[in-house]
Amino acid sequence: MRLGAWATGVVAAFYSLSAAALPHQWQLNMRTGVTQSAANAHSIHMIMFTICCVIGVIVFGAMAVAMVRFRRSKGAVAATWSHNTLAEIIWTVIPILILIVMAVPATSHLTALYDARDSEMSVKVTGYQWMWRYDYIGEDVGFVARLERESDRTRQLDSGLDPFAVKDGDQSTYLLDTDRRLVLPTDTKIRFLITGDDVIHAWWVPSLGWKQDAIPGIVNEAWTEIREPGIYRGQCAELCGKDHAFMPIVVEAVSPDEYRAWLEEQKAARTAEQSGAGARPVAAAGG
């Protein structure tokens, strides 16, 4: 009974850890994320995990019983039968049913993952060595996001700086922060057009529930609909060169009203910058 209670406690802890939105020390499971895509990935993971656990208990349980019960059966004679139709039907039908149980939700979730129809806005993501460019399609707003300067200084050889001192509040953000954040509205279906400029990169934010390759000459499509405001971090997930580890991703999800206000600020700043550039005096030749 005590063993059963301990096992129940371990399983409960495993499932409770899976609900965490952010990674933490000794985390054992996937995070549930903040999008339907992430929730779908988590649910199919838990279905397959449960099936594998049941199979493991049956198989290893049978092995343990056989090893303990028959460990002294010296001189035992093996059975001579060579065919059992019922056994063959059972061990053929059961795996097929298991595969169907696993394939049906996996296929439906995978299909939904690529259905970017009816998107309310689009963002083009371009991977470079070693930074990301974001362009809000139709809004004339775009910028490049690089590794945040404090992390960049700290990572240098012989910098003498403490990586654990790089924080955002109480959260360590060493190599996980950028100088510009991709600001997105919540409760909005957003289409991503993802490509690369030089080599293959991969845009990956775990809390959004998917990863998409950024390949030069190819535009891959994905979508998301963030349910909760917050800051969600990711990284390039494709080895792209010597500074691959230093091109993080930061998504800041805000309410639709806050997003519209931010967008207007970006447009106003861009207009002011262009006006200022046009108003600069031109030096006279030879002056």
Secondary structure by P-SEA (a helix, b strand, c coil): caaaaaaaaaaaaaaaaaaccccccccccccccccaaaaaaaaaaaaaaaaaaaaaaaaaaaaaaaaaaaccccccccccccccaaaaaaaaaaaaaaaaaaaaaaaaaaaaaaccccccbbbbbbbcccbbbbbcccccccccccccaaaaaaacccccccccccccccccccccccccccccccccbbbbbbbbcccbbbbbcccccccccccccbbbbbbbbbccbbbbbbccccccccccccbbbbbbbbcaaaaaaaaaaaaaaaaaaaaaaaabbbbcccc
